[in-house]
Amino acid sequence: MHRSDTATPTVSPELFGRIGDTDVHRFELTNPGGVTARILDLGGVIQSLDAPGRDGEMKNVVLGFPTLDGYVANNRPDAGRVFFGALIGRYANRIGGAAFTLDGVEHKLSANENGNSLHGGVAGFDTHVWQANPFTDADGAGVRLSHVSPDGDQGFPGRVTVAVTYRLDTRNRLSIGYRAETDAPTVVNLTNHTYWNLAGEGSGGIYDHLLTIRAGAYCQVDDALIPVGLPAPVGGTPFDFREPTPIGARIDAPHPQLLLGHGYDHNWALDEPGSLAARAHDLGSGRVLSVWTTQPGLQFYSGNFLTPELIGTSGHPYRRGAGFALEAQHFPDSPNRPDFPSTVLRPGQTYEHETVYELSIG
């Protein structure tokens, strides 16, 4: 990707709209000649991300809405939230039965999907306007978001103080750093729920994107998409993405797990947390998305429940497979699974993870 050798990324805030008496701002992070990302202080949403293709043409490669109204309408508890670009917490993915026991105490959670708690419950982190502080440094620019989740928020114990930092650097890497502390034992699992289409948002489906996931096992699920058993080997199944494979190559195979998820909506147990986790490549435009994370899992969701009623940033409707999500995370239902990597956070400890998305041309 072309960029100036002397210019460094910049950050520019602007008013995006209002929710009641609360201002919502958008922060434009720009790497001159490269990527431009726009972040909302509402739910930490990545509202758009422009990246050049092989021919130099800039395209927005993430799904979203053009105005605040779209996000507000789809943040309602009764709206079947799609979480476009959103920061997810307190607990990303699902907690079975909307309950867990910690130190002998059962905690009942906000149930918002088939009796389970999904992405933090009815009013998760994506529904809040966060305090935002833009910044620049030697080779990057970003915005630091902060939020205090009170004790009992959606049923979760402990007062949790959260800081999430979005930073764009001169190498077209958008990093998201997560940090949280608590005053009482609790569970925390944070992620970002951006949907990608490297050919350009609203351009059609993503089934011809080549996907690589560096994982030899994935979590099989029941009909409520709650993990069952230990992670199963991907070998010989449609879940083997250890070599670059079109997303749509096997998505309609009569595999029981694909039938349960109506496509891919599963957690992969990463081989090497802290290194390259996944890579997606759109051959037409040449755009490549590489994902690094310190998290142990990666939820790959193939946009199975997107519908034409969702009108995106470019004015085009989103249909099934209009975008895919790669959500770096701890495993679903870990608070109820002592055999999974722990998500318990105690006073004096710090929850700290980082995920990096790099846009390049291949």
C-alpha positions as CSV (number, residue, x, y, z in Angstrom):
1,M,0.0,0.0,0.0
2,H,1.2,3.5,-0.9
3,R,1.8,6.0,1.9
4,S,4.0,9.0,2.6
5,D,7.4,8.1,4.2
6,T,7.2,11.2,6.4
7,A,3.5,11.5,7.3
8,T,2.2,9.8,10.4
9,P,-1.4,8.9,11.2
10,T,-3.8,11.5,12.5
11,V,-7.0,11.5,14.5
12,S,-9.9,13.9,13.9
13,P,-13.1,13.9,16.1
14,E,-16.5,15.0,14.9
15,L,-20.1,15.0,16.1
16,F,-21.9,12.0,14.7
17,G,-25.3,12.6,16.3
18,R,-27.1,12.6,19.6
19,I,-28.9,10.1,21.7
20,G,-31.3,12.2,23.8
21,D,-29.0,14.7,25.5
22,T,-25.8,12.7,24.9
23,D,-23.4,13.5,22.1
24,V,-22.0,10.7,20.1
25,H,-18.7,11.3,18.4
26,R,-16.8,9.7,15.5
27,F,-13.0,9.6,15.5
28,E,-11.3,9.4,12.1
29,L,-7.9,7.7,12.2
30,T,-6.0,8.2,9.0
31,N,-2.7,6.8,7.8
32,P,-1.9,9.1,4.8
33,G,-2.0,7.1,1.6
34,G,-3.3,4.0,3.4
35,V,-6.1,3.0,5.8
36,T,-8.7,5.3,7.3
37,A,-10.7,3.9,10.2
38,R,-13.7,5.7,11.8
39,I,-14.5,4.8,15.4
40,L,-17.6,5.7,17.4
41,D,-17.7,6.4,21.1
42,L,-21.0,4.6,21.1
43,G,-20.1,1.0,21.8
44,G,-16.6,1.4,20.4
45,V,-18.0,0.7,16.9
46,I,-15.7,0.5,13.9
47,Q,-18.2,2.4,11.7
48,S,-16.1,2.2,8.5
49,L,-12.6,1.3,7.4
50,D,-11.3,2.4,4.0
51,A,-8.5,0.5,2.4
52,P,-6.9,0.5,-1.0
53,G,-7.0,-2.5,-3.3
54,R,-4.5,-3.7,-5.9
55,D,-5.6,-0.9,-8.3
56,G,-5.3,1.8,-5.6
57,E,-9.1,2.2,-5.3
58,M,-10.3,2.9,-1.8
59,K,-13.2,0.8,-0.5
60,N,-14.9,0.6,2.9
61,V,-14.3,-3.0,3.9
62,V,-16.5,-3.3,7.0
63,L,-20.3,-3.5,7.4
64,G,-22.1,-0.8,9.2
65,F,-24.7,2.0,9.0
66,P,-24.3,5.5,7.5
67,T,-25.9,7.3,10.4
68,L,-26.4,7.0,14.1
69,D,-30.1,6.1,13.6
70,G,-29.1,2.7,12.2
71,Y,-27.0,1.8,15.3
72,V,-29.7,3.1,17.8
73,A,-32.4,1.1,16.0
74,N,-30.3,-2.1,16.1
75,N,-29.2,-1.6,19.7
76,R,-32.7,-2.0,21.1
77,P,-33.1,-5.2,23.1
78,D,-36.0,-6.3,20.9
79,A,-34.1,-5.6,17.6
80,G,-32.0,-8.8,17.4
81,R,-28.8,-6.8,17.6
82,V,-26.3,-7.4,14.8
83,F,-23.4,-5.8,16.7
84,F,-21.8,-4.2,13.5
85,G,-18.3,-3.2,14.5
86,A,-19.1,-3.2,18.2
87,L,-17.0,-3.6,21.3
88,I,-18.4,-6.6,23.1
89,G,-18.6,-7.1,26.9
90,R,-18.8,-7.9,29.7
91,Y,-18.7,-11.4,28.2
92,A,-18.3,-12.0,24.5
93,N,-20.2,-14.9,23.0
94,R,-22.6,-17.1,25.0
95,I,-22.9,-18.2,28.6
96,G,-25.3,-21.2,28.8
97,G,-28.5,-20.8,30.8
98,A,-27.6,-17.2,31.5
99,A,-25.9,-18.2,34.8
100,F,-22.6,-19.3,36.3
101,T,-21.2,-20.2,39.7
102,L,-18.1,-18.5,41.0
103,D,-16.6,-19.2,44.5
104,G,-19.8,-21.1,45.4
105,V,-22.1,-18.3,44.5
106,E,-24.5,-18.5,41.5
107,H,-25.0,-15.4,39.4
108,K,-28.1,-15.1,37.2
109,L,-27.4,-13.1,34.1
110,S,-29.5,-11.1,31.6
111,A,-30.8,-13.6,29.1
112,N,-31.2,-12.4,25.5
113,E,-30.9,-15.4,23.2
114,N,-32.7,-18.7,23.7
115,G,-32.3,-18.5,27.5
116,N,-28.6,-17.8,27.3
117,S,-26.6,-14.6,27.8
118,L,-25.1,-13.4,24.5
119,H,-22.5,-10.7,24.2
120,G,-23.1,-9.3,27.6
121,G,-26.8,-9.5,27.8
122,V,-29.7,-7.1,27.0
123,A,-27.6,-4.0,27.6
124,G,-24.0,-5.0,26.9
125,F,-21.0,-2.7,26.3
126,D,-22.1,-2.0,22.7
127,T,-25.1,0.0,24.0
128,H,-23.2,2.6,26.0
129,V,-21.5,5.8,25.0
130,W,-17.9,5.6,26.3
131,Q,-15.6,8.3,27.5
132,A,-13.2,9.0,24.6
133,N,-9.7,10.5,24.6
134,P,-8.0,10.8,21.2
135,F,-4.1,10.7,21.0
136,T,-1.2,10.6,18.7
137,D,2.3,9.2,19.2
138,A,5.5,8.6,17.2
139,D,4.1,6.4,14.5
140,G,0.4,6.1,15.2
141,A,-2.9,7.8,16.2
142,G,-5.9,6.5,18.1
143,V,-8.7,6.9,20.6
144,R,-8.8,5.5,24.1
145,L,-12.3,4.6,25.4
146,S,-13.1,4.0,29.0
147,H,-16.2,2.8,30.9
148,V,-17.2,1.7,34.4
149,S,-19.5,-1.3,34.6
150,P,-21.2,-1.2,38.0
151,D,-21.6,-4.2,40.3
152,G,-24.6,-6.3,39.2
153,D,-24.5,-4.9,35.6
154,Q,-26.6,-7.5,33.6
155,G,-26.1,-9.8,36.6
156,F,-22.3,-9.8,36.5
157,P,-20.6,-9.3,39.9
158,G,-18.0,-6.7,40.7
159,R,-17.5,-3.1,39.6
160,V,-15.3,-3.4,36.5
161,T,-13.3,-0.5,35.1
162,V,-12.5,-1.0,31.4
163,A,-10.2,0.8,29.0
164,V,-10.1,-0.1,25.3
165,T,-7.5,1.5,22.9
166,Y,-7.9,1.7,19.1
167,R,-4.7,2.6,17.4
168,L,-3.8,2.9,13.7
169,D,-0.1,2.9,12.7
170,T,2.0,3.6,9.6
171,R,1.9,-0.1,8.6
172,N,-1.9,0.0,8.2
173,R,-2.4,-2.0,11.4
174,L,-5.4,-1.3,13.5
175,S,-4.7,-2.6,17.0
176,I,-7.3,-3.0,19.8
177,G,-5.9,-3.2,23.3
178,Y,-8.2,-4.3,26.1
179,R,-7.7,-3.7,29.8
180,A,-10.0,-4.3,32.8
181,E,-9.8,-4.4,36.6
182,T,-12.4,-5.4,39.2
183,D,-13.2,-4.8,42.9
184,A,-14.7,-8.3,43.3
185,P,-14.3,-11.7,41.6
186,T,-16.0,-11.8,38.2
187,V,-15.6,-13.0,34.7
188,V,-14.5,-10.9,31.7
189,N,-14.2,-11.7,28.0
190,L,-13.9,-8.7,25.6
191,T,-13.8,-8.6,21.8
192,N,-14.7,-6.6,18.7
193,H,-17.5,-7.7,16.4
194,T,-16.6,-6.2,13.1
195,Y,-17.9,-7.8,9.9
196,W,-15.5,-7.7,7.0
197,N,-15.9,-7.8,3.2
198,L,-12.6,-7.2,1.6
199,A,-14.2,-6.7,-1.8
200,G,-16.0,-3.7,-0.3
201,E,-19.0,-3.3,1.9
202,G,-22.3,-3.8,0.0
203,S,-20.5,-5.4,-2.9
204,G,-22.1,-8.9,-2.5
205,G,-21.1,-12.1,-0.7
206,I,-17.8,-13.2,0.9
207,Y,-17.9,-16.9,0.0
208,D,-15.1,-16.6,-2.5
209,H,-12.7,-15.0,0.1
210,L,-9.8,-17.4,1.0
211,L,-9.7,-18.0,4.7
212,T,-6.9,-19.4,6.8
213,I,-7.3,-20.1,10.5
214,R,-4.3,-21.4,12.4
215,A,-6.2,-23.9,14.6
216,G,-6.3,-27.7,14.7
217,A,-9.4,-27.9,16.8
218,Y,-12.8,-26.2,17.2
219,C,-15.6,-26.2,19.7
220,Q,-18.6,-28.3,18.7
221,V,-21.9,-26.9,19.9
222,D,-25.5,-28.0,20.7
223,D,-28.6,-26.5,19.2
224,A,-28.3,-23.4,21.3
225,L,-24.7,-22.9,20.1
226,I,-23.2,-23.8,23.5
227,P,-20.0,-25.8,23.3
228,V,-20.2,-29.5,24.1
229,G,-17.2,-31.7,25.0
230,L,-13.6,-30.8,24.3
231,P,-12.5,-29.0,21.2
232,A,-12.6,-31.5,18.3
233,P,-10.0,-32.0,15.6
234,V,-10.8,-30.1,12.3
235,G,-9.1,-32.7,10.1
236,G,-11.4,-34.2,7.6
237,T,-14.2,-31.7,8.3
238,P,-15.5,-28.5,6.7
239,F,-13.9,-26.7,9.7
240,D,-10.3,-27.3,8.5
241,F,-9.0,-23.9,7.4
242,R,-5.4,-24.6,8.1
243,E,-4.7,-24.0,4.4
244,P,-6.3,-21.1,2.4
245,T,-9.9,-22.2,1.6
246,P,-12.8,-20.3,0.1
247,I,-15.3,-19.6,2.8
248,G,-18.1,-20.9,0.7
249,A,-16.4,-24.1,-0.5
250,R,-18.0,-26.3,2.1
251,I,-20.5,-24.0,3.9
252,D,-23.5,-26.0,2.6
253,A,-22.1,-29.4,3.3
254,P,-24.5,-31.7,5.2
255,H,-22.3,-31.6,8.3
256,P,-24.3,-31.6,11.6
257,Q,-22.4,-28.6,13.0
258,L,-23.0,-26.5,9.9
259,L,-26.7,-27.3,10.1
260,L,-26.8,-26.2,13.7
261,G,-25.1,-22.9,13.0
262,H,-26.8,-22.4,9.6
263,G,-23.2,-22.0,8.4
264,Y,-20.1,-21.2,10.4
265,D,-20.6,-19.7,13.9
266,H,-18.0,-21.6,16.0
267,N,-15.0,-21.0,18.2
268,W,-11.6,-22.3,17.0
269,A,-9.0,-23.1,19.6
270,L,-5.9,-21.3,18.3
271,D,-2.7,-23.2,18.0
272,E,-0.4,-20.4,19.1
273,P,-2.1,-17.5,21.0
274,G,0.1,-14.4,20.6
275,S,0.9,-15.0,17.0
276,L,-0.9,-14.9,13.6
277,A,-4.4,-16.3,14.1
278,A,-6.1,-15.9,10.8
279,R,-5.8,-14.4,7.3
280,A,-8.5,-13.6,4.7
281,H,-7.7,-12.8,1.1
282,D,-10.0,-11.3,-1.6
283,L,-8.4,-12.3,-4.9
284,G,-10.4,-9.8,-6.9
285,S,-9.2,-6.7,-5.1
286,G,-6.0,-8.2,-3.7
287,R,-6.9,-7.0,-0.2
288,V,-5.5,-9.2,2.6
289,L,-6.7,-9.1,6.3
290,S,-4.3,-10.6,8.8
291,V,-5.3,-11.0,12.5
292,W,-2.9,-11.4,15.4
293,T,-4.3,-11.9,18.9
294,T,-3.2,-12.9,22.4
295,Q,-6.6,-14.5,23.0
296,P,-6.9,-18.3,23.0
297,G,-9.9,-18.5,20.7
298,L,-11.3,-17.1,17.5
299,Q,-15.0,-17.1,16.7
300,F,-15.6,-17.3,12.9
301,Y,-19.1,-16.2,11.9
302,S,-20.1,-16.3,8.3
303,G,-22.9,-13.8,8.5
304,N,-25.6,-16.5,8.4
305,F,-28.4,-14.3,9.8
306,L,-27.9,-11.1,7.9
307,T,-31.1,-10.0,6.1
308,P,-32.0,-7.5,3.4
309,E,-33.8,-5.4,5.9
310,L,-30.4,-4.2,7.0
311,I,-29.4,-1.3,4.7
312,G,-25.7,-0.6,5.0
313,T,-23.3,2.3,4.7
314,S,-23.4,2.4,0.9
315,G,-27.2,2.1,0.7
316,H,-27.1,-1.6,-0.3
317,P,-29.0,-4.3,1.6
318,Y,-27.0,-6.9,3.5
319,R,-28.0,-10.5,2.8
320,R,-26.7,-13.8,4.2
321,G,-23.0,-13.9,3.8
322,A,-22.5,-10.2,3.1
323,G,-19.7,-10.2,5.7
324,F,-17.8,-12.3,8.1
325,A,-16.6,-11.8,11.6
326,L,-13.3,-13.0,13.2
327,E,-13.8,-12.4,16.9
328,A,-10.7,-12.9,19.0
329,Q,-11.9,-14.1,22.4
330,H,-11.9,-16.7,25.2
331,F,-14.0,-19.8,24.6
332,P,-17.8,-19.5,24.9
333,D,-19.4,-20.6,28.2
334,S,-16.0,-20.7,29.9
335,P,-17.5,-19.7,33.3
336,N,-19.3,-23.0,33.3
337,R,-16.4,-25.0,31.9
338,P,-13.5,-25.5,34.2
339,D,-11.7,-27.4,31.5
340,F,-11.6,-24.3,29.2
341,P,-9.1,-21.4,29.7
342,S,-10.3,-19.4,32.7
343,T,-12.0,-16.0,32.3
344,V,-12.1,-15.3,36.0
345,L,-10.8,-11.8,37.0
346,R,-10.0,-11.1,40.7
347,P,-9.2,-7.9,42.6
348,G,-5.5,-7.0,42.1
349,Q,-5.4,-8.8,38.7
350,T,-5.5,-7.1,35.3
351,Y,-7.3,-8.4,32.3
352,E,-5.1,-7.5,29.3
353,H,-5.3,-8.6,25.7
354,E,-4.5,-7.2,22.3
355,T,-5.8,-8.0,18.8
356,V,-4.2,-6.5,15.6
357,Y,-5.9,-6.2,12.2
358,E,-3.4,-5.6,9.4
359,L,-4.6,-4.6,5.9
360,S,-2.2,-5.3,3.0
361,I,-2.2,-6.3,-0.7
362,G,-1.4,-9.8,-1.9
